[in-house]
Amino acid sequence: MAVASGLECLRCRRRYPIVPMPAGCPSCATEGTPSTVAPVYTRMTPLRPGKAAGPGMARYLTQLPVGRDRLVTMGEGDTPLLATQALGPQLGLRRLLVKDERQNPTGSWRDRFAALAVSQVEDSSVTLGSAGDEAQCVALASYAARAGLRSVSLVDTAVSERTRDAIEAVGGRVVGVTNPEGRWPLLADAERTLGWRAVSNRSSPPIGSDPLAVEGYRTIAYEIAEQLRFGAPDLVVAPTGLGDGLQGIWRGFRELVSWGLLDRIPRMVAVEIGGAVASALASGKDWVAPTGYVESPARALAGVTGTVQTLHAVVESEGLVVRVSDAELEQARMQMGELEGTWIDLAAAAPIAAVIKLAQRGDVPARTVVVAVVSEHGVHDESSVATGTLETVDGRVDDLLRVLAVRGE
């Protein structure tokens, strides 16, 4: 396993011991510039091509801050890197690739995060608490159940019935909080007074999730590199609410370069709805003033968004931020379904919407190697439920043809 000696603030670079830091860097918090921290490693074995062994994310244990005897796994990772068959050519892009994170055990890239979050909890009497987006709550409840832990998810009262069912089916508890922004301080209070282990963001303004669990996202970069035979893509595009996933992927690519396995770090493209990171980038700030509450059916990108880790990954990789609308997300999701046969969550369509936008503006040359990280399946997304009534037939072919003719098929 990799050994972390401390935590470093992503903004001011101050170092701290590895202790729970629910409000992130205390110095930055005092200055009113909230920032999260990331592990600093004293020992990490470089990845060796062809030498990593084992299923899924477990093959990277020597690069992760968890021992083999502690890892709680359900076979997460090893997700495919798929070439688009129709969408890429339609956009004039020869190599538009999709990192299909839907194929993780609970259908989301959050499984990589959840595996490391749960693996850090040694006391089975501890309650695991989360107040993240729906996919994160499902993942954490599932992995907590596998580890024999009790889990409680604090959710927006508008949470879908599908999500509640998924959490409760694995023994988790779901509690709705009437004020969506009140979930974070309530989780922090429960951690302080009830002894819960909170692993998602619990700070307001938000700073992101548990820094050691975020390290699970680094394995996405490792897999992309291996799948491209250690050739670096030009752009890696990911949905960005609080930016944990984007930050983790960037850290993974940075390590691959430091080990001499890649010759460059891809440009990271953060895709957001609220515009907090785009505003910080445009104004030259070294921190992000989060948005107010953003209403959107793309729930992983809604709420209060924007953190310094997103800005950090974009600036350090000389990347960019693309802001998309709900309509652009819906159009991208529809195109992925109709052209690629891929059913995705509305927020997971963000990188596709961004690539479409960049291609239509002429900002992406045809030979650019683009990897869009599709973060989760559409199965828990209430916005993807078909509208209208189900058309029926009585079993006759002419009746079937009548219905199909009305629909233009």
Secondary structure, DSSP 8 states (H G I E B T S, - for coil): --EEEEEEETTT--EE-SS--TTS-HHHHHHT----EEEEEEE-----TTT--SSGGGGGGGGSSS-TTT---SS-----EEE-SSHHHHHT-SEEEEEEGGGSTTSBTHHHHHHHHHHT---TT-EEEE-S-HHHHHHHHHHHHHTT-EEEEEEETT--HHHHHHHHHTT-EEEEESSGGGHHHHHHHHHHHH--EE-S---SS---S-HHHHGGGHHHHHHHHHHTTS---SEEEEE-SS-HHHHHHHHHHHHHHHTTS-SS--EEEEEESS-HHHHHHHHT-SS----S-B--S-GGG-BS---HHHHHHHHHTT-EEEE--HHHHHHHHHHHHHHH---B-TGGGHHHHHHHHHHHTT-S-TT-EEEEEE-BBSTT-GGGS--S------S-HHHHHHHHHHTT-
